[in-house]
Amino acid sequence: MGYLKYQGYMGSVEYDEKEGCLYGHVQGMRDELLNYKGKSVAELEKKFKNGVDKYLAKCQKKDEDPKRPYNGSLNVRLGPDLHFRAAKMAEWKGITINAVIKETVTMLLEKYEKVLE
């Protein structure tokens, strides 16, 4: 699966064999469903960008802040044991638990970077 990027939003690119077209939706938007489809990559990208622009215009017209996917804030449930171990590591390193989690996730993603591309 590929991705489109525009104005801080990321959209999927998938192929519907039955319909014979490309389709996708904006990623990370829980409350808003922004879908698009097209016969070519160029048409799909145009519809994706148009959908994002319409969504942002709608938010501006309603004087609402647009939802931003992947804003950097994440609620993680670790369980008591893992939470305790993360706290001990943070104390030992002299950093916050958030910094320990960020460091750990970064190391894991770097390790599997090739697979995720």
Helices and strands as residue ranges (DSSP letters): E 2-6, E 9-16, E 21-25, E 35-38, H 41-61, H 80-93, H 97-111, H 113-116
